[in-house]
């Protein structure tokens, strides 16, 4: 493993944040709500899965994906976040397990993936906005709205984690209401929409793309780990929050799709943003407006929660000496890493013009590489530090720790297959992704050359709860 040549020092917990008052820390349900938006944001985004696979296969995919993809990831995160609740989360785990080089690559992959991931949510916001007001689809108006979403969420995050998590909890309640109405109305409309007239669609999504979009809808469980120092009793709270969020997210996808299957509406009519039209067919114009507003809330809420997560990576890296110290600057009142938030927001805004499917393909490819390192870190820490206190453990001993990563890694193989067909800057998404991954290696050695004295030692002691 590549490591810096810094002399070993007594480890100090990797945070420059003063001891937080208990009232500032996140408790279970605010963390569940924040995790919900970091992963899902509700039923929105499932439309292309139905179109690509049909109702029956879509429900099967939505049911199996959390079992094969989400639960293994949640188990891995539950163990590592309860044992090592450090600022920076998965970056700190990989660095402790495998050294500076791989820790840097983990952070690099996550941040580069975030550039594409974070552009998706303002895009969804605009898609649902244009369902209500087509005027915003003309010219650069949609792009300007997306830019406004980036700016508002950056300001909310500078205000602090408590503002973000409380906002997420209320947004979760509000956006769930229209889907509860759809599920309640659907049994009274069995077969009623079999001959409904819908707008012609432009979507060309197939079943493989539908699977990738489903993986994206269940992606991001590790994002909540980066705010570990801002969570109340993280060793106990994280595993419970992960499992609760898996159940809530899965139900929010499967139940509304199953309800619409009963109505007989053709799956070929579905495309991104179609839930608003479905609501209009089922419950009239008021429910259509409610679904469109909910879609906007979903995109906003996801972006808002993920700003909180991703901005902690530059903060943790700055504290470790891997990035300039300016990224570690905190707001004097909220203690939020405001410089990291502003710089990340600029990068996210630059990708607002890319299309939805292309963004998803690149995002999963890069995210998959970083997730692979986290599963490897789980195994390496089991071998190197068997006595590390783990309040929650992946069941099954070493076999369980190895087996839990097999299904997610096989699913990620689908992203490689599809990335060969998507084009970015005149090359396949796969080739583009490989260039970005290789750039991380170059960035590490350039960083190392500019900082020959080395970095702060990786965490080797158990942090306080």
C-alpha positions in Angstrom: 0.0 0.0 0.0 1.2 3.5 -0.7 1.6 5.5 2.4 3.0 8.9 3.4 6.4 8.9 5.2 5.2 10.9 8.2 6.5 9.8 11.6 3.9 8.1 13.8 2.3 10.4 16.3 -0.2 9.9 19.1 -3.6 10.0 17.3 -5.9 12.8 18.0 -9.6 12.4 16.9 -9.7 13.8 13.3 -11.9 16.8 13.9 -11.2 20.5 14.5 -14.7 21.0 15.7 -15.0 21.9 19.4 -17.0 19.5 21.6 -20.6 19.7 20.4 -23.4 20.3 22.8 -25.8 17.3 23.0 -28.7 19.4 21.6 -26.8 19.9 18.3 -26.4 16.2 17.5 -28.7 14.2 15.4 -30.9 11.6 17.0 -32.4 8.5 15.3 -35.4 9.8 13.3 -33.7 12.9 12.0 -30.8 10.7 10.9 -33.3 8.2 9.3 -34.9 11.2 7.4 -31.6 12.5 6.2 -30.5 9.0 5.1 -33.8 8.6 3.3 -33.0 11.7 1.2 -29.4 10.7 0.7 -30.5 7.4 -0.7 -34.0 7.8 -2.1 -36.1 10.9 -1.9 -39.3 8.9 -2.3 -41.0 7.1 -5.2 -39.9 9.7 -7.8 -37.3 8.3 -10.2 -38.9 4.9 -10.5 -40.8 5.6 -13.7 -38.1 4.4 -16.1 -37.9 1.1 -14.2 -41.5 0.4 -14.9 -41.1 1.4 -18.6 -38.0 -0.7 -19.1 -39.1 -3.8 -17.2 -42.9 -3.8 -17.1 -44.9 -3.9 -13.8 -44.2 -7.4 -12.7 -40.4 -7.4 -13.4 -40.2 -3.8 -12.0 -41.7 -4.9 -8.7 -39.4 -7.9 -8.6 -36.4 -5.7 -9.3 -37.5 -3.2 -6.6 -38.0 -6.1 -4.2 -34.7 -7.9 -4.9 -32.4 -4.9 -5.2 -32.7 -3.9 -1.5 -32.1 -7.5 -0.5 -29.1 -8.0 -2.8 -27.7 -4.4 -2.8 -29.1 -2.3 0.1 -29.1 -4.7 3.0 -25.5 -5.9 2.4 -24.4 -2.3 2.2 -26.3 -1.3 5.3 -24.8 -4.2 7.2 -21.3 -3.2 6.2 -22.0 0.5 7.1 -23.6 -0.6 10.4 -20.4 -2.4 11.4 -17.9 0.2 10.3 -19.8 3.3 11.4 -20.5 1.9 14.8 -16.8 0.9 15.3 -15.3 4.0 13.7 -17.6 7.0 13.9 -15.2 9.5 12.5 -15.7 12.7 10.5 -15.4 11.7 6.9 -17.0 8.3 7.4 -16.1 5.8 4.7 -12.9 7.8 3.8 -11.7 7.3 7.3 -12.5 3.6 7.3 -10.6 2.9 4.1 -7.6 5.0 5.1 -7.4 3.2 8.5 -7.7 -0.2 6.8 -5.4 0.3 3.8 -3.4 3.4 4.2 -3.2 6.9 2.8 -3.2 6.0 -0.9 -6.4 4.0 -0.8 -8.0 6.5 1.6 -7.3 9.3 -0.9 -8.7 7.2 -3.8 -11.9 6.5 -1.7 -12.4 10.3 -1.2 -11.5 11.1 -4.8 -13.9 8.6 -6.2 -16.7 9.7 -3.9 -16.2 13.4 -4.7 -15.9 12.9 -8.4 -19.0 10.7 -8.4 -20.8 13.4 -6.5 -20.2 15.8 -9.3 -22.4 13.7 -11.5 -24.7 12.4 -8.8 -25.6 15.9 -7.4 -26.5 17.2 -10.9 -29.3 14.6 -11.0 -31.4 16.1 -8.2 -31.8 19.7 -9.6 -32.5 18.0 -12.9 -35.4 16.1 -11.3 -36.6 19.3 -9.6 -36.8 21.0 -13.0 -38.5 18.0 -14.7 -41.4 18.1 -12.2 -41.5 21.9 -12.3 -42.0 21.8 -16.1 -44.9 19.4 -15.6 -46.7 22.3 -13.9 -45.2 25.2 -15.9 -43.9 24.2 -19.3 -42.5 27.8 -19.6 -39.5 26.7 -17.6 -38.5 24.1 -20.3 -37.6 26.9 -22.7 -34.0 28.1 -23.3 -31.9 28.3 -20.2 -34.7 28.8 -17.7 -34.6 25.2 -16.4 -30.8 25.5 -15.9 -31.2 28.7 -13.9 -33.8 27.0 -11.7 -31.4 24.2 -11.1 -28.7 26.7 -10.2 -31.0 28.3 -7.7 -31.6 24.9 -6.1 -27.8 24.5 -5.7 -27.5 27.9 -4.1 -30.4 27.6 -1.7 -29.3 24.2 -0.5 -25.7 25.4 0.0 -27.0 28.2 2.2 -29.2 25.8 4.3 -26.1 23.6 4.8 -24.0 26.5 5.9 -26.7 27.1 8.5 -25.8 23.7 10.1 -26.8 20.0 10.2 -29.7 20.5 12.6 -31.4 22.7 10.0 -30.8 20.2 7.2 -32.0 17.2 9.2 -35.1 18.9 10.5 -35.9 20.1 7.0 -35.5 16.5 5.7 -37.9 15.1 8.3 -40.7 17.6 7.4 -40.0 17.1 3.7 -40.3 13.3 4.1 -43.8 13.8 5.6 -45.0 16.2 3.0 -43.8 14.3 -0.1 -45.3 11.0 1.2 -48.8 12.4 1.4 -49.7 12.4 -2.4 -48.4 8.8 -2.7 -50.5 7.7 0.3 -53.5 9.1 -1.6 -52.6 7.2 -4.8 -52.3 3.9 -2.8 -55.7 4.6 -1.2 -57.5 5.5 -4.5 -56.0 2.7 -6.7 -58.1 -0.2 -5.3 -61.3 1.7 -6.4 -59.8 2.1 -10.0 -59.0 -1.5 -10.8 -58.6 -1.7 -14.6 -60.0 1.8 -15.0 -56.9 3.2 -16.8 -56.3 0.3 -19.2 -57.4 2.5 -22.1 -56.2 5.8 -20.8 -54.8 8.2 -23.3 -51.3 9.4 -22.4 -48.8 11.7 -24.1 -46.3 10.1 -26.5 -43.0 9.3 -24.6 -39.5 10.0 -25.8 -37.8 7.5 -23.4 -35.9 4.5 -24.9 -35.1 2.9 -21.5 -34.6 -0.9 -21.6 -34.6 -3.5 -18.8 -30.9 -3.2 -18.2 -31.1 0.6 -17.9 -34.1 0.1 -15.6 -32.0 -2.1 -13.4 -29.2 0.5 -13.3 -31.8 3.2 -12.4 -33.1 0.9 -9.7 -29.6 0.5 -8.3 -29.2 4.3 -8.3 -32.5 4.6 -6.5 -31.1 2.3 -3.7 -27.7 3.9 -3.7 -25.9 6.1 -1.2 -26.3 4.3 2.2 -22.7 5.2 3.1 -23.3 8.9 2.7 -24.7 9.3 6.2 -21.4 8.0 7.7 -19.5 11.2 6.9 -21.4 13.2 9.7 -20.6 10.6 12.4 -19.2 13.2 14.8 -22.5 15.1 14.6 -24.7 12.1 15.5 -25.9 11.3 19.1 -24.5 7.9 20.2 -23.4 6.9 16.7 -22.5 3.3 17.7 -26.1 2.6 18.6 -27.9 5.1 16.2 -26.3 4.2 12.9 -27.2 0.5 12.6 -30.8 1.2 13.7 -31.1 4.1 11.3 -29.7 2.1 8.3 -32.1 -0.8 8.8 -35.1 1.5 9.3 -34.3 3.5 6.2 -33.9 0.3 4.1 -37.5 -0.7 5.0 -39.0 2.8 4.5 -37.2 3.3 1.1 -38.3 -0.2 -0.2 -41.9 0.3 0.8 -42.0 3.8 -0.8 -41.0 2.3 -4.1 -42.9 -1.0 -4.2 -46.3 -0.1 -2.8 -47.2 2.8 -5.2 -46.0 0.9 -8.3 -48.0 -2.2 -7.2 -51.1 0.1 -6.7 -50.8 1.5 -10.2 -50.5 -2.0 -11.7 -54.0 -2.6 -10.4 -55.4 0.3 -12.5 -54.3 -1.3 -15.8 -52.3 1.7 -17.0 -49.8 0.7 -19.7 -46.2 0.5 -18.6 -45.1 1.9 -22.0 -46.6 5.3 -21.0 -44.1 5.8 -18.2 -41.1 8.1 -18.3 -39.1 10.3 -16.0 -41.5 12.8 -14.3 -44.6 10.7 -15.2 -45.9 10.4 -11.6 -47.5 13.8 -11.9 -49.5 12.7 -15.0 -50.5 9.4 -13.2 -51.9 11.4 -10.3 -53.9 13.5 -12.8 -55.4 10.4 -14.4 -56.2 8.9 -11.0 -57.3 11.8 -8.8 -57.7 14.8 -11.0 -55.7 18.1 -11.3 -55.3 18.8 -7.6 -53.5 15.4 -7.0 -51.4 16.1 -10.1 -50.2 19.4 -8.7 -49.5 17.6 -5.4 -47.4 15.0 -7.1 -45.5 17.5 -9.1 -44.8 19.6 -6.0 -43.7 16.4 -4.3 -41.3 15.7 -7.1 -39.8 19.1 -6.7 -39.5 18.5 -2.9 -37.9 15.2 -3.5 -35.2 16.6 -5.8 -34.6 19.5 -3.4 -34.5 17.3 -0.3 -32.1 14.8 -1.8 -29.7 17.5 -2.9 -30.0 19.3 0.4 -29.2 16.2 2.5 -26.3 15.1 0.2 -24.6 18.5 0.4 -24.3 17.8 4.1 -22.7 14.4 3.4 -20.3 15.2 0.6 -19.0 18.5 2.1 -17.6 16.6 5.1 -15.1 14.7 2.8 -13.0 17.8 2.0 -13.3 18.8 5.6 -11.9 15.5 6.9 -9.2 15.5 4.2 -8.2 19.0 5.1 -7.9 18.0 8.8 -5.6 15.1 7.7 -3.5 17.4 5.5 -4.6 15.8 2.2 -6.2 19.1 1.1 -5.3 22.7 1.8 -6.4 23.8 5.3 -8.8 26.3 3.9 -11.3 23.4 3.3 -11.3 22.9 7.0 -12.7 26.4 7.8 -15.9 26.2 9.8 -18.7 28.8 10.1 -18.3 30.5 13.4 -21.9 29.9 14.5 -23.1 26.7 12.8 -19.7 25.0 12.7 -20.5 23.9 9.1 -17.5 23.6 6.6 -18.6 26.6 4.6 -15.6 26.7 2.2 -16.0 23.0 1.3 -19.7 23.5 0.7 -19.2 26.5 -1.6 -16.4 24.8 -3.6 -18.4 21.6 -4.0 -21.5 23.5 -5.0 -19.6 25.2 -7.8 -18.5 21.8 -9.2 -22.0 20.4 -9.0 -23.5 23.4 -10.8 -21.1 22.8 -13.7 -22.8 19.4 -14.6 -26.4 20.6 -14.6 -26.6 20.3 -18.4 -26.0 16.6 -18.7 -28.9 14.2 -19.3 -30.5 12.0 -16.6 -29.5 8.5 -18.0 -26.0 9.6 -18.7 -25.6 11.0 -15.2 -26.9 7.8 -13.6 -24.5 5.6 -15.7 -21.3 7.6 -14.8 -22.5 8.0 -11.2 -22.9 4.3 -10.6 -19.6 3.4 -12.2 -17.6 5.7 -10.0 -19.7 5.1 -6.9 -19.3 1.3 -7.4 -15.5 1.6 -7.4 -15.6 3.5 -4.0 -18.1 1.1 -2.6 -15.8 -1.8 -3.5 -13.1 -0.2 -1.4 -15.4 0.0 1.6 -16.3 -3.7 1.4 -12.6 -4.5 1.2 -11.9 -2.3 4.2 -14.5 -4.3 6.2 -12.5 -7.5 5.5 -9.1 -6.0 6.1 -10.1 -4.5 9.4 -11.5 -7.9 10.5 -8.1 -9.4 9.7 -5.8 -6.6 11.0 -7.9 -5.5 14.0 -9.9 -8.4 15.3 -10.1 -6.9 18.8 -11.6 -3.6 17.5 -14.8 -2.9 19.5 -17.7 -3.4 17.1 -21.1 -2.6 18.7 -22.7 -4.0 15.6 -21.2 -6.8 13.5 -22.0 -8.3 10.2 -23.3 -11.8 11.2 -21.5 -15.0 10.1 -18.0 -14.2 11.2 -15.3 -13.8 8.5 -17.4 -15.7 6.0 -20.3 -13.2 6.5 -17.9 -10.3 6.1 -16.8 -11.6 2.7 -20.1 -12.9 1.5 -22.0 -9.6 2.2 -20.1 -7.9 -0.6 -20.6 -10.5 -3.3 -24.0 -9.5 -4.5 -23.4 -5.8 -4.6 -20.2 -6.3 -6.6 -22.0 -8.6 -9.1 -24.7 -6.0 -9.6 -22.0 -3.3 -10.2 -20.9 -5.4 -13.2 -24.1 -4.3 -15.0 -23.0 -0.7 -14.7 -19.8 -1.6 -16.6 -21.8 -3.3 -19.4 -24.0 -0.3 -19.8 -21.3 2.3 -19.5 -19.8 1.0 -22.8 -22.9 2.2 -24.7 -23.3 5.7 -23.2 -21.3 8.5 -24.7 -19.5 11.4 -22.9 -17.3 13.9 -24.8 -17.0 11.5 -27.7 -16.0 8.5 -25.7 -17.8 5.7 -23.9 -18.9 6.4 -20.3 -16.6 3.5 -19.3 -13.6 5.1 -20.9 -14.5 8.4 -19.4 -14.9 6.9 -15.9 -11.5 5.1 -16.2 -9.9 8.4 -17.0 -11.4 9.9 -13.9 -10.3 7.0 -11.8 -6.7 7.2 -13.2 -6.8 11.0 -12.4 -7.2 10.1 -8.8 -3.9 8.2 -8.8 -2.1 11.2 -10.5 -3.7 13.6 -8.0 -2.5 11.5 -5.0 1.2 11.5 -6.1 1.0 15.2 -7.0 -0.4 15.9 -3.6 2.3 13.7 -2.0 5.0 15.6 -4.0 3.7 18.9 -2.8 3.5 17.7 0.8 6.7 15.7 1.4 6.5 16.0 5.2 3.5 13.6 5.1 0.0 13.7 6.5 -1.6 13.3 9.9 -1.6 9.6 10.9 -4.7 7.7 10.2 -7.0 7.0 13.2 -5.8 4.1 15.4 -7.8 4.6 18.5 -11.4 4.1 19.3 -13.2 7.5 19.2 -15.5 8.4 22.1 -19.2 7.8 21.6 
